[in-house]
Amino acid sequence: MNIEVLTSQLIALLGSEQVLTDEANKVLYAQDVYCKELPAGLVIRPDSIEKLAEAIKLTTSAGIAVIPRGGGMSYTKGFVPSEENSVIVDTSAFDKVLEINTEDMYVTMQAGCTWQELHKALEPTGFRTPYWGTLSGSKATIGGGLSQNSIFWGSGQYGFAADSVLSVEVILADGTIINTGSAAQVNGSAFMRHYGPDLTGLFCCDNAALGLKTSATLRLIPQLKYKDGVSFCFDTFEQQSKVMSEVARQNLSTECCGFDPFLQAQRLKRESLTADVKSLVGVMKSAGGIGKALTKGAKIALAGRNFAEAESWSVHFWVEDRSEAAVKEKLLAIRQIAKTQGANEVANTIPTVLRANPFGPVNNMIGPNGERWAPVHTLVPHSKAITAYQASCDVFAKHQANIDKFNIGVGYLLALVSTNVFVLEPVFFWPDELNEIHHFAIDAAHIKKVKGFAKNPAATAAVQAIRIDLVKAYKKVGGVHMQIGKTYQFKEGIAEVNFNLLKKLKAELDPTNRFNPTALGL
């Protein structure tokens, strides 16, 4: 069946307003933050699970690829088509929080709900999910986060997005709808994940290669009243990483992020007094009491734009607990660890402002002057953090001539996941024309203010060559990845027997390989 016949069938099923066939949308919905390749054949935006299941069955039966898309904030080609005429499913219409059950301690929401929307829905209840969103959570969706296995809010103590999930509802390639965990019990509910083999885990971290998630149920925990943060600067990565790893091992911080001197400079360039004032409004609202608000606001204002302007590596820890005394005890323990590596404590501007404004605009997906931006990452055990960093330095040294020639900015973002995972994320800024997704996702007023650049394919090609070599280097040190998509060397880096088992599962669930073909190397 050709795409024109399928389009007519889908319009008859869903209605013309839910089938996008114009070129602009076919281009927009087929690109991620980094990559723009083939356009979609068409985009569907169903608002009925049953009709979506029928649409998937129609599409796969026609031999045409189906690709689920969340908020579009990833950068590893996870939903970028590898075949012409692919049908992209925009899940944004499935944005409802379906059930908040504080007696049984779970929340169920549709897959197109954003992390910000979930956060707002839970805020009045006194409960939250253990992992509660990525920094791009104003756009990023629950379904996308589970497919990609995102991190940040809550990750320091509670792990990845997938670690908070109890159950998912999934549409398979033939249109079958299944539920996982205890929700699969004919008289049960989605209160428990492990009921037989972990099918919930099968449909997490899969980059939607095995099915389309329509809803998910996440565990609830109490919101903790007392929160604070602390920030330090170090002379070297080695000092900073040792402190981060020990803080993780002691399970002291709910979130952590670190920057190298280049990324600190970029952050300072892109911020403005207006942004400070908007951020401080959030701080005032969250501080609890006018006295605390004024004190905390003054502290941040006095820190100004140079909280860590020195040529140093900075790290920022968030802590929370049931009492003010417990928070102070954790901060003291972190300070003692930091002291062993010659830390210089600086104003805790970043922990304070980000906690008060957890889901801001996604304007940081471009550089301060409108440069293109993209990261690449690896996850390693603490014992390999310095090795992975040195491997990165070797790659950058190899490409230094092109880094200089094309004015490519290179920095590092660092993070922790639970007690056992160190995240190393090189970040690139380079002069090239912005794509449609940037204009769609970034605040229009912000886009107008930046300088911007002309089309520069040579610079982008140079960045891609560096990213490829980094991925190869991380494979050699035993690093693994989130949001594997179609970028990381999953097939090449995993044991053959494991990959063959995954291929068999894929063949059972999607025998014609119509669900997001080439994702995970399948």
C-alpha positions, 0 to 999 in steps of 0.5 A, a space after each residue: 500500500 502506498 502512503 496516499 492510500 494509507 493517508 486516506 484511510 487514516 483520515 477516514 479513521 481519525 478525521 482530517 484535523 488529526 492527520 497532518 500532511 503539510 510539508 512544514 509539519 512533516 519536516 518539523 515532527 521528524 527532527 530532534 534537537 540535533 538531527 534533521 534528515 528525512 521528513 515524515 510521510 505524515 503525522 497523526 495526532 489521535 485523541 482516542 486510544 482505540 483509534 490509535 491502536 487501529 491506526 497503528 494496525 493499518 499502518 504496519 499492515 501497509 508495510 509502513 513504519 510507525 514512530 512514536 514521538 514525545 516532546 521532541 527534546 532528545 538528540 540521538 535520532 530516537 524518533 528521526 525516520 530512517 525510512 521514507 514515508 514513515 508515520 510519526 505519532 504525536 502523542 501530545 493529545 494524550 496529556 491527562 493525569 488519569 488517577 492520583 491514588 494517595 491511598 495505594 501510592 501511585 499516579 497514572 497519567 497518559 504518555 503525552 503528559 509532560 513532567 511539568 504537568 504531572 508536577 503541577 497535578 501532584 503539588 497540592 497532594 503532598 506527594 510526588 514521584 521519586 524521579 520527577 522529571 528532566 530539566 526540559 520537563 516543560 516540553 518533555 513527556 512521560 512517554 518519551 522519558 520512559 522510552 529514553 530513560 531520562 534523569 535529573 530531578 530525584 535521580 541522585 537518590 531514586 535513579 532513572 525515570 524507568 526506576 519509578 515505573 510500576 506499569 505501562 499500557 502499550 500498543 503493539 505493532 498489530 494493534 493489541 493493547 497490553 498492560 504490565 505489572 500487577 495491572 495485568 491481573 484481571 481483577 488488579 490495579 497498577 500498584 506493583 511492578 513485579 508480577 511475573 517477569 518484568 514486562 514493564 522494564 521491557 517497554 522502558 529504555 526501548 526507544 519505542 522500538 517494541 511498542 507505543 506507550 499510551 499511559 504509565 503508572 509511577 510510584 508516589 512518595 511523600 514530598 519532603 518539606 525541608 530543602 537546601 543546596 550547596 555549591 563548590 568550585 575545584 581546580 580540576 575534574 579529578 578533584 570534582 569527580 572524586 567529591 561527586 562520587 563520594 557524595 553519591 556513595 554516601 547517598 547524600 544528594 537528591 540531585 547533582 550537576 557539575 560544569 567545566 569552566 567553558 560551560 560556566 562561561 556559557 551559562 554566564 553569557 546567556 543569563 540576563 538581569 531579566 532572567 534573574 528577576 524571573 528566577 527570583 520570583 520563583 525563589 520568593 514563592 518557594 522560600 516559605 515566609 517573607 523573611 526567608 524569601 528576602 534573605 535567600 533572594 538577597 544572597 542570590 542577588 549579591 552572588 550576581 553573575 560571577 558566582 563561579 567566574 574563576 577558571 574552575 570546575 563547579 558542582 552543585 548539590 541539592 538535598 532534602 529531608 524531613 527536618 531542617 536539622 537533617 538537611 543541615 547534617 547532609 550539607 555538613 557531610 557534603 562540605 566535609 567531603 568537598 574539603 578533602 579535595 580543596 573545594 572553594 564553596 561559592 553561593 548556592 545560586 544554581 541549586 536555589 534558582 533551579 529548585 524554585 523554577 524546576 521546569 523553565 523554558 528550553 532556551 538553553 538548547 541553543 548557545 548564548 549567541 544562537 549557536 547550535 547545541 548538542 551533547 553526547 554522553 556516557 554512564 560509567 561506574 565511579 572507578 571509570 569516571 577519570 578514565 572516561 574523561 581522559 578518553 574524551 580529552 584524547 578525542 578532543 585533542 585529535 580533532 583540535 584543528 577542526 575545533 579551532 577552524 570551525 569555532 566549536 565550543 566544547 564543555 562538560 556537564 556532569 551528573 550522578 544517578 543513585 549511588 552507583 552511576 557517574 554521568 559524563 556529558 560533553 556538550 558542543 556549541 557551534 555556528 550553524 543555522 537553527 532548525 525548525 524545532 528550535 523556532 518551535 520550542 524556544 521562546 520567540 522573544 529569546 530567539 529574536 534576541 540572539 545573533 544567529 548564524 548562517 548555514 554551516 554544514 562543514 561545522 556540523 559535519 566536524 561536530 558529528 565526527 567528534 561525536 562518533 569518535 567519542 561514542 567509540 571511545 566510550 565503548 572501549 571504556 565500558 560506558 553505557 548510555 541512556 536514550 540510545 536511539 539510532 546514535 549509540 553503539 548498542 548493537 556493537 557494544 552489547 554481548 551478541 547473545 543478549 542482542 540476539 535475544 532482543 532480536 527474537 523479542 522484537 520479531 515476536 512483538 513486531 514481526 515486520 519490523 515496522 515499529 521505529 526500525 533501526 532504533 537500538 540497531 534492530 
